[in-house]
Amino acid sequence: MTLTLTPYDAMPEALVDEHALGGLDPRATYDLVAAALAEDVPTEDVTSAATIAADTRGVADFNAREPGVVAGLGVAELVFRMVLGADVDVPLRVADGTAVQPGDAVLTVAGPVRGLLTAERTALNLACHLSGVATATAAWVAALEGTRARVLDTRKTLPGLRALQKYAVACGGGVNHRFSLSDRAMVKDNHVLAAGGVVPAYQAVRAAYPDLRVEVEVTDLDQLRELLDAGCTEVLLDNMPTATMAEAVAINAGRATLEASGGLTIERAREVAETGVDFISVGALTHSVKVFDLGMDLREA
């Protein structure tokens, strides 16, 4: 029997509102989960259908198996509600952004066991990945504590998951950079090459989009000086040694916000932050993060 998902309009209003308040598009999140379920259950969960009576009910706990920060539990709840509709109860769900320890229950769902197991992997895949993003972000935030620097994400996200990954970064205490190429301009090395220099590139964007924020990447201090003289107020320092970043901060003298970027590791985070930069952008938060270890444990109702 083919799995039939509960329609979007039947989702609990409180859950839909929660996603919207978190900066997510509830309909887009529903559609993403629907695609994930279609991938995992194109027709039916044959193992559960064969081994579990249709009227068997149970309770499933999502338990943390390592310390970290959780995110995506509201999305996990959505998975179960899409599979089970009104025939599911969620007596426990900790807030996204909560720090947890091994053994902590972070989500409890109750309902027909067949449906719980059908939804399990999709719910875990999303919650484990997003909690991994939040946990990694929180580690960077902790490494920068006491400095002015804040952690930024990037557009180096997994296709289709950008909104959720950036949401998870925020859950971990990080700051979202631009969401798309349309949000604001960011002049990189290839733009500079094509335009004939950092200042011509900056001025071209400023002329075309006078009300848009413009950030320009520089690779040396001469480029920084040129941009500051041209009035640029957002500069990315790309792949600079720590000492050079410190010089850049001194030259800048508070005129522009400075973002450090370029393969930075958490081991180097504090020394970079102590140069006085405003932001450190970290692509690894989303493009290669380790998943957080959550497990679903079934028990009798």
N, C-alpha and C positions, 0 to 999 in steps of 0.2 A: 504494500500500500504506500503510495507516494506521500511524503511529508507535506502537509499543508500548513503554511505559516499563518499565525494570527496577524490580521491586517494592521497597518499603521494606526488607523483611526481607533482601534480597540486598545492601544497601549495606554497604560495608566497616565492620566494627565500630570500627576506629580512627577513621574519619571521623565516625561517629555519636557516639562518645565525645568527640571534639574539639568538636563543636557543643555538646554538653551541658556540657562544662567551660567553654565560653565564655558560658554563661548562656542559650543558645538551646534551644528545644524541638525536638529533631531531627525528630520526626514532623511538627510544624507547618511546619518549614522545607521538608521534603520535599513536603508538600502545596502550599505556596506555589509552589515550583518547578514542580510538576506543573501547577498552574493557569496559570503563565506559559508553559509549553511548549504547553499545550492552546490558548492564545490565539495563539501564534506558528505552531504546526504542527497545525492542526485535523485534517488527514488525513496529508499527507506534504510533504516539501520537494521540490516538483516540479522546481525548477531543478537541484538536486544529483542527483536521480534521473535526469534526462535527460542530464546532461553528464559524469557521473563513473561509471566502472565500479565495480561493487559490491566488487570485490576490491582496489581502489586504496587504498593506505595512505599515511599521511603524518604529519608532526609539526607541531604548531601551538604557537607561542610567544605568550604575552601579554606585550607590551613596553610599558613606561612611556614616554609621550611628553612628559612634563613632570615636574618635581619634586613630590613629595608623600608622603603616607602611604597605604599600601594597606590595604584591608579587604574582606572578602567573597570572598577567593580560595578558601576552603573551600567556600563556596556555589557558586562557579563550578565547582569540581571536581565537586560534587554534580550539577550540570547535565549534565556530560559523562558521568558514571557512570550517570545515569538514562537517557540516550539510548543509550549504548553498552554498558552493563553491564560484564561481565568483559573485553570486547574493547577496553579502553582502559588505557593506562599513563600514570602521572603521575610522570615522573622529577624534576620540579622544581616546588616551590611554596614561595615565601617566606612567612614568618609574617605573619599580619595584624598591623598596627601597625608594620610595618617602613617606615622612610623610604627612598625610592627616588629615583633620578635618571633623566633621559631616556636611553633606550636599555637600561635594566635589564630583563632578563627576569624576570618575577615568577611565571609559571606556564607549564609546558610539558606538553602532552598529546599522546599518540601513539595512533593507531588508524585505523580506516577513515575516509577523507576525507569520504565522504558524511555520516557521523555527526558528524564534527568541525564541518562547516559547518552542519549542522542545529542543533547546540547553540550555535553561536558567538554569535548575537545575544542570546539569553536570558542566557548566561553573562556577556557583556560588559555588558549593561544593568544587571545586579545588581552586578557588580564595580566598574564605573565609578561608579555612584551611591554605593555604600557607601564607596568610596575617596574620593569627593568629600566625603562627610560626615566621614570621618576626617581628611582633609587640612585642611578648614576648622576642625575642632576643634583640631587641632595648632597652627594659626596663632593661635587665641585663647589656647591654653595658653602659647605662646611670648610673646605680648603681655603676659601677666600674670606672667611669670617674675620672681621676686624679691619678689612681694607675697604676702599670705596668701590672696588670692582664688582660687577655683577655678571652672572653667567648668561650668555645668549645662545639660543639655538640657531640653526641655519636652514636652508632649503634642501639640505642633503637628507631627505626623508624617503621612506619607502613609498613607491607610487600607490596612491589611493588612501594612504594612512596619514597624510600630513596633518590634517586637523586633529586627529586623535593623538599623534605623537607630540604635537605642540601643546596640546592640552596636558599631556603627561609631564612635559617639561615644566609647565606652570605649577602642576601639583608638587613637583620636587623643589620648587622655589626659584626656578629659573625665569628668564625673561624671553618672550617671543620676539624674534627678529621679524622681518617681513614674511608674509604668508605666500606671496606670489610675485611674479615679475611686474605685476600691475600696481602693486601697493605703493611702491616708491622706487626711486632710481638708485642703483648701486653700480658705480662705474668700476669695472675690473680691468685687469691688465690688457685683455684683448680689445676692450673698448678704447683704452688709452692709445694702443697701437694704431687702431683704425682711425682715431680722431686726430692723431698727431701730437698727443701730449696730454698731461693730466688737466691742465687749465683749459685747453680747447674742448676737451670732453666734458668737463664740469660746466663750462659756459654754454655748451650746446644743449645739455639737459635743462639747465636753468632757463634758457630762452624758450625751449619747447614746452616746458611744464613749470611755469613760474611759481605755482603754489605747492609743488610736490617736494617732499624731502629728498635730498640728494646726498649720498655717501660715496666717497671716492677712495679707492684703494691706492696706497703708495708703498713703494719698496725701498725708498731711501729718504734721507732728510731733506735733500734739495727739493724733491717733489712736494714734501710736506710744506716747506716754506712757500713755494709757489702757490699752493692751494690756499694757505692761510691769507696770503696777500690778495688772493682773488675773492676772498670772503666765504670760502667753504666752511661749513660748521659741523660736518660729520666726516671723520677720516678713519679709514681702516689701515692699520699698520700690519703689513703682510710679511710673515716669515722673517721678522727682525730679531737679532740677538737681544738679550735682555738689556744690555748696556745701551744699545741704540734706542730701544724703547724709552729708557729713562731720559735720554737726550731729547727724544721727540716730545715727551711730556714737558720738559723745560722750555723747549722752543715754542710749544703750543701756548703755554702760559694761560690755560683756561679758555682759549678762544673757540675751540671746537671740542666736541666729544671725540674721544679716541677709543677705538676698538682694536684689541690685539687678536690676531688670527694666524692660522697656518700651522697645523699639525701639533698644536700644544697638548702636552700631557698633564695629567693631574699632579704628577710629581713636580712639575715645573710651575704649577699654577700660582703658588704663593709668591714666588720671586717675580713673576710677571706682574701680578696684582700690585706688588709693593713698588713698582715703578710709578704708579699713579694713574694708570689707564682707567677708563670708565667701564669698559666692558671687555670680556674675554669670550669669543665665540668658539663653540665646540661642536664640530660636525659629528663627532663620535657619539654624541648623546642620542642621535637618531639613526645614523647609517650603520652602526656596527655594535650596538649595545648588547650586553649579555642579558638574557631573559631572567626574570626573577622567578625563584622556585616556589610555586604554589602547587598544591595537590588537592584533588577532590576526593574526599573520603565519604563513602556511603554508609549509612546506618539505618536501622529499622525505624519506621514511623512510630 
